Amino acid sequence: MQQFEYRVVPAPMRGEKSRDAKTPADRFAFALSQVMNRLGREGWEFVRSDTLPSEERSGLARRTTVYHTVLVFRRALPLPVAPAEIPAPPRRLTAEAPEGKAPRVRRTPEDDGTATA
C-alpha cells in the first residue's frame, strides 16, 4: 500500500510584486503560485488549504484565538523493497549408496508366463 509524508506550510499573508500582477488579488495569486510551484518542484503534491484556529497568548493571563490559513502538501514515500530470496544451491545427485544387502527381487506370474486369465 502506498504511504505518504505530509508537509504543512503557512499560506502567504501578502501578495508579491510582479510585472504582470496589477491588482492586489493578482499579486496574492502570484505569491501563492510561487509557494506552490516551489514545493511542486520538490515533489510535493498540493492536497488542500485549511483555516485552523490557534490559541495564543495576548498579555500575561489572556488568550485569544487566531486563525491561520495553511497549505497541505503530500508526496509518496518510496515503497520498501523486499529482500530478494537467495535461491537454494542445487542439490547434487550421487551414485553412492550405503553398503548393505541388495533389495530382494521377486518374480511375478506375468514374468514367468504362467499367469492364467
C-alpha positions as CSV (number, residue, x, y, z in Angstrom):
1,M,0.0,0.0,0.0
2,Q,1.3,3.4,-0.9
3,Q,2.3,5.6,2.0
4,F,2.7,9.4,2.1
5,E,4.5,12.1,4.0
6,Y,2.8,15.4,4.6
7,R,4.1,19.0,4.7
8,V,2.0,21.9,6.1
9,V,3.1,25.5,5.3
10,P,1.5,28.8,6.1
11,A,-0.3,30.5,3.2
12,P,1.2,33.8,2.1
13,M,-0.2,36.8,4.1
14,R,0.6,39.3,1.3
15,G,1.0,39.4,-2.4
16,E,4.3,39.7,-4.2
17,K,5.2,42.3,-6.8
18,S,5.3,41.2,-10.4
19,R,5.2,43.0,-13.7
20,D,2.1,41.0,-14.7
21,A,0.2,41.4,-11.4
22,K,-1.7,44.7,-11.5
23,T,-4.3,44.2,-8.7
24,P,-3.9,43.1,-5.1
25,A,-5.7,39.8,-6.0
26,D,-3.2,39.2,-8.8
27,R,-0.3,39.9,-6.5
28,F,-1.7,37.5,-3.9
29,A,-2.3,34.8,-6.5
30,F,1.3,35.3,-7.8
31,A,2.7,34.8,-4.2
32,L,0.6,31.7,-3.8
33,S,1.7,30.2,-7.1
34,Q,5.3,30.9,-6.1
35,V,4.9,28.8,-3.0
36,M,3.0,26.0,-4.7
37,N,5.4,25.8,-7.7
38,R,8.5,25.7,-5.4
39,L,7.1,22.8,-3.4
40,G,5.9,21.1,-6.6
41,R,9.4,21.1,-8.0
42,E,10.5,19.3,-4.8
43,G,8.0,16.6,-5.5
44,W,5.1,17.8,-3.2
45,E,1.5,17.5,-4.4
46,F,-1.0,20.1,-3.2
47,V,-3.8,18.4,-1.2
48,R,-5.9,21.3,0.3
49,S,-5.9,24.6,2.1
50,D,-7.3,24.9,5.6
51,T,-8.0,27.7,8.1
52,L,-7.3,26.4,11.6
53,P,-7.7,28.1,15.0
54,S,-4.7,28.6,17.2
55,E,-4.9,29.8,20.8
56,E,-2.2,32.3,21.5
57,R,-1.2,34.5,24.4
58,S,-2.0,38.2,24.4
59,G,-0.6,39.6,27.7
60,L,0.1,37.8,30.9
61,A,-3.0,35.8,31.6
62,R,-5.1,36.5,28.5
63,R,-5.5,34.2,25.5
64,T,-7.1,34.8,22.1
65,T,-8.0,32.6,19.2
66,V,-6.2,33.4,16.0
67,Y,-7.0,31.7,12.7
68,H,-4.2,30.7,10.4
69,T,-4.5,29.5,6.8
70,V,-2.2,26.7,5.9
71,L,-1.5,24.8,2.7
72,V,-1.2,21.0,2.9
73,F,1.1,19.0,0.6
74,R,1.9,15.4,0.3
75,R,4.4,13.2,-1.5
76,A,4.7,9.4,-1.9
77,L,7.3,7.6,0.2
78,P,9.4,5.1,-1.7
79,L,7.9,1.6,-1.4
80,P,10.0,-0.7,0.8
81,V,11.9,-3.2,-1.3
82,A,11.5,-6.7,-0.2
83,P,14.8,-8.5,0.1
84,A,15.3,-10.9,-2.8
85,E,15.2,-14.5,-1.9
86,I,18.5,-16.3,-2.3
87,P,17.9,-19.4,-4.2
88,A,19.0,-22.6,-2.5
89,P,22.1,-24.2,-4.1
90,P,21.2,-27.0,-6.5
91,R,21.2,-30.5,-5.0
92,R,23.8,-32.8,-6.3
93,L,22.8,-36.4,-7.1
94,T,25.4,-39.1,-6.3
95,A,25.6,-42.7,-7.2
96,E,26.9,-43.6,-3.8
97,A,24.7,-45.8,-1.5
98,P,25.4,-47.2,1.9
99,E,26.7,-50.8,1.9
100,G,24.3,-53.5,2.9
101,K,22.1,-56.1,1.5
102,A,20.8,-55.6,-2.0
103,P,17.0,-55.4,-2.3
104,R,15.3,-58.7,-3.0
105,V,13.7,-59.1,-6.4
106,R,10.5,-61.1,-6.6
107,R,9.2,-62.6,-9.7
108,T,5.5,-62.2,-10.6
109,P,3.4,-64.8,-12.5
110,E,3.4,-62.4,-15.5
111,D,7.2,-62.6,-15.7
112,D,7.1,-66.5,-15.8
113,G,4.4,-66.6,-18.4
114,T,2.3,-68.8,-16.1
115,A,-0.4,-66.3,-15.4
116,T,-3.9,-67.5,-16.0
117,A,-6.6,-65.4,-17.4
